[in-house]
Every structure is written in structure tokens, then in C-alpha cells.
Amino acid sequence: MKKIVLVLLIASGVGAISMRFSEQKFNSKRVIESIQSLYHKNVYSLDSFLQTYSSYFYDSSYLVRDKKLQELTYSFKKATCFFHYFEPELYYEHMSAPFQFNRKPIVKNRYGVLPSHFLISGAVGNEPDSVLRKRKKQDSLDAMEFINVASMNIRLALSNTELVEHFEQMDATVLFDALRMEIFRISTIDIANADFIVEVAGMSSIHGSMNAWLEYMDLLMSEVPDSKSALHSKWKELSNRTSKYLNEHNEFHSFERVLFLKTSLVPLSAFLKEVQQELNIPFVSKFAAIQSDAAHMYDENILNADFFAKNEKGNYSTEKAKLGELLFYDPILSGNNQRSCASCHNPNLGYADGLAKSISFEKTSLPRNSPTLINAGFQKKQFWDLRASSLEDQLDSVVNNPHELNSSFEEIIKKINSSPEYVARFNKAFPATKTNGIEREDVKNAIGVFERTLVGLNSRFDKYMRGDETKLTGDEVAGFEIFIGKARCGACHFAPLFGPALPPFFDLTDHHSIGVPEKDSVSSFTIDPDKGVFLSTALPFTKFSFKSPTLRNIAVTGPYMHNGLFADRKRVIDFYNDGAGGKFSRDMRASMGDLPFLTILPFPLKLNDKEKSQLHDFLGSLTDTSAASKIPTALPRLQGKYAMLNHRKIGGEY
């Protein structure tokens, strides 16, 4: 009898223990339901706010309007976390795209050129009382119409999503990925106030997105087993530190963004990965720009180069990359066998050419400056005017352009076929060439693969962001603070690439019309006549607009701007500090045609000499030209009538 009782006691004890452990399992379904409920509450809050937002104009004081604008920004950011993840195209098309991406006016008045999100970033109707009092009644009515229509458009975008279905299909893997993409977006876009630009929206924006993320993570951590005590302790310390700093810093200029990145955003990103690994939740399996197991936005090898290839044939292999390297430096790509890709993209000059405007085939000047190719593989659009959608397709313009390589793929392939070594390399890199022969796309894909190996993401700055505090000086750190704060550089040159690719999805390439002058002169100011993106889109909003170049390796890739106007980066800093082309917008009005305005605030940055020097020093810390070592020592020999070219110069004559 005692044995039976003992067995029952042991069994019940084991059962209790097993029940306790089963209860401690991470319940992803419950987490997702809780997060979905909170998210819908945030969306409803924004929708309700937008219904009444226009009522605060124009009978209220500026203080009231300013407060309501900040409340709107805060609500907007709290409501767009999962929206941005599940519906990025809808988000950028209707809610937060720069005006130059707009396709049609939303109202038929002078505000019609503005997209809906200028409700916040304009901010329309939020001008001081003294300005509004001087306006004509019709101007006020026009602005009111814009506010009403823009509010309605954002509400419609929120209602036209399938978020319920997205949440129903969500599992733990997708949940972690969504939270990861949001903290990455906050670390790059919100920290630099890139969505809204104007200062008044800056702090409410980051408070909204950050508080929402912390609330979602709180719900997630509530389901993490108590046995994971180290995780709970770390979360408590990180979340308390982050909340405390946010609560104590509500002013745009006193908010230390670098400190917040280093002590909150990067550690929180890494913590999210740690939690996922501890819970044995797999990383999402999807073809994306960012590696799904990246710890933070400055993680080494964070980007997936194959995502930016035109198709699967452009995916990396050692054979393709080596073949592409040979072709890149081989002057047989040109009509006179004296020019190569390296003619305008010299590895010793940061894969630029050091000239204001590149040398043409005829040895005159091309119309634009050659940008660096380092990290160019991480952009969906190529050329200053974005006319090519991949590195592969930009080769069509270069090869066939009579002023660049002045050749044809038909002629290039004839030369390639005369070389047994080239043919063997193509057969190995692209097996289909054994039966189909070498085709244009094979040449393009090989060069594209090579160009995507030209990566420079291991600068002193990167090492600093990965934890080595010795890599940057105090002035360089201060310069980074100025870059993403007071100077607003990070609003157009997005980290971590410091270029036009919009994180965290990197599928949009930003461009701006900032009023680059034709000549570097302070006595007269005429906008450069090159119409930029307009030449390939014919959209009036894109006139004089150019891709925002990467600022990585800026120390070695001058001169600067699409026309090579400025010889050194100090002059570039002065240009922006003075308000850039916006300062002279009245002078340029006649030459701007139907471009309504420039996409840069026409206000001086008010940087003092020390701040300009610190910004200059920070930009120098972005240098990583290690890709310059990728230079062949010999080129494949040709046979037959092309044997005379076997003494051709690696990289070309000019």
C-alpha cells in the first residue's frame, strides 16, 4: 500500500513538474494575438485622431496646432510598424513617400503637388500665427482642403490593408522578423528623422515608433519562460534604460542620437536575436536585402548582394566574379580596344576617376561625374538619373553609348569567342553557354556579379559601431551626431550605406532636386540645366533631381555633385550649411520651369566652424577601399584576327 501511495505521489509530482514546464513554453499564438490587439488599438487611435485633425485649423493658436502636429506624428509612428512591414508599397505610395515619388496631385490647388504625408512633414497649416494672418482667405481654404484630403487618404490607406489576414498567417518566425525590421528602420530612418525632416516632427516621431516597439517587445517577453531569467534581467535593464532616456530627452537638439544608437538601438537589436536563438525559433527564410540573422544594422555582412541582381543568373559564384573582374578591366569592351570599365571607375581612386566630368570616348568630357562603384551593388537603381534598374542593365547604356565605350555586345562577344581561356571561363561560370554559346546577358551578369563584390563596409566607423570605441576620435563621433541630427544629412543619405537605398528593405532609391548650380559662384546662381531623373521619367516633379550618392569613401572620390562642381568636401559642407540651392530658389525660379520647389529646406544649418570640421572628419571615417585589391595581373589571350590585341593594357589606355 505504501509503495502504491509513493508511486502515486511521485507520479503526481512528475505530472506537476511537467505541467509547470509545459506552461512555461513560449506561446507564440498568445503573443501574436496580444500584439495584434495592441496594434489595432494604435491604428484606431490614429484613425480617430485624423477624423478631427483638420478642426484645429485655423481658429486655434500656433501652440495648439504645434502640439496637435506632434500628437499626430506620435500616433502615426505608433500605428505604422506592422503596416510598414506587411504593406511597404502601400506605405510608401500613400503615406510616407518623398514628394518626387508622387504620381498625381491629391487636390486641385497650389497644394496639389504635395503627397499626403506632407500633412506632417510640411507641415501644412502649422505656420506661425503671424504668417497665417497675412494670407488670403483662398490660401487658407486651399490649405484646409489639403489637410482634409490628406487625412482621408491616410485613413483610406490604413483601411485598405489585409492586416487581419497577415496576423492570422503570422508565426513566431515572422513576428521576430517584423520586430527586427522595425528596430532596423528606427535605427536608420527615425533616428535621422528621414520620414518627416522638419524638426517639429523629429522627437514625437522617434518617441512614437520606439514606444510602440517597446510595448510589443514587452508582450513578447511576457511569454518567455521564467527559467530564462538572464533574458528577463537583460530586457528589464535595456527597456528601462531606453524608456528613461526617451522620457528625459524631448528636445530635438539635446537628443544624443549616437549615444542612443550605441546604448539602446544596437543592443536592443542584438537582444532580439538573442531571444530568438534562446527560444529556438528559426530565422525567417525569405529572399531579402538583409540577412535574416543580422544582429543590428551595422553587423558585418548584413546585406545580401544577390537580392540586387537582375535575376538568378546574376547570383554570386567565384567563377562568375573572377570572369567579371577580367571583363571589367579588359579594353576589348570598347570600340577602339583602349577603354574599359576601369577608365571611369579606377580602383586607385575609390572606383571613381577623380575628375569633375569623366573623359569621353572622343577624349572630351562626358556630361556628368563618375560615381564610385564601391557598394553600388546594394542599390536597385543605377546612374545619377536612375535610368537603369540593375548593374547588369546599366551596361547596355555604357557599351552602346558612342561617347563611352562606343561598341556593341555583338562585337565584344566576337572578341571573347576568339579566346579559348575566356570561352572556358564562360562555360564554367554559365554552363548553358556550352550549348547556347556566349550571349549578351552572360557578359552583363558576369560583370554585375564582380561589381557586387566591390564592398566597403569595414571602415573605422563600422568597427566603432560594432564595439571598438578606439576607432573614432571624439571629433568624429561628434561629426556623426551632427550628420544624423543638426545637419540632417541622414535624412537623404541613409545609414548604413549612407546613400540612396532606403532601409530596411533597400528596394527604393531616393533622389532629390537640391538646386545644384551650374557654376560655383556666389555672385550669380543658375541651376545646372541637366534635368536628371526627368529625362527618364518625364514627370515634372523629377526635374533637376538626382540620385543621392553614397557618402562612403567620400574622402577619396571627389569632385562632388553630379556635375563635379565642388572640388573638396569642405565646399560641399559650406553649400549645405548655407541652405544649398534652396537659398537661391528665387534666383532660379525662371530656370526651374514647372518644378514647384526643391526638395531641400531653404534654411541655413547654422553649423559653426568647429561643427563643420567635425562633420568633415566624420565623413573621412567612412573610408574603406579594400575592394581596390581586385585587379587582375593578366588578361586572357585572343586568337585569330584579334591576336594583335594581346598587348592591350589592363584597365585601358584612357
Secondary structure, DSSP 4 states (H G I P E B T S, - for coil): -HHHHHHHHHHHHHHHHHHHHHHTS--HHHHHHHHHHHHHHHHHHHHHHHHHHGGGTTTS-HHHHHHHHHHHHHHHHHT-HHHHHH-HHHHHHHTS--GGG--S-SSSSTTTTS-TTHHHHS-TT-S-HHHHHTS-HHHHHHHHHHHHHHHHHHHHHHHTS-HHHHHHH--HHHHHHHHHHHHHHIIIIITTTTTT-SHHHHHHHHHHHHHHHHHHHHHHHTTS-TT-HHHHHHHHHHHHHHHHHHHH--STTT--HHHHIIIIIHHHHHHHHHHHHHTTPPPP----SB-TT--STT-TT-B-GGGGSSSGGGS--HHHHHHHHHHHH-GGGSTTSSB-GGGTSBGGGTTB-SSSS-B-TTSSB-SSPPPP-TTGGG-SSBSTT--BSSHHHHHHHHHH-TTTT---HHHHHHHHHT-HHHHHHHHHH-TTHHHH---HHHHHHHHHHHHTT-----SHHHHHHTT-GGGS-HHHHHHHHHHHTTT-GGGTSBTTTTBSB-TTT---B-EE----BSS--SS---B-S--BTHHHH--GGGTTBEE----TTGGGS-SBSTT--BSSHHHHHHHHHTTGGGGGHHHHGGGSTT----SS--S-----HHHHHHHHHHHHTT---GGGG---S------GGGGGGTTPPTTB--
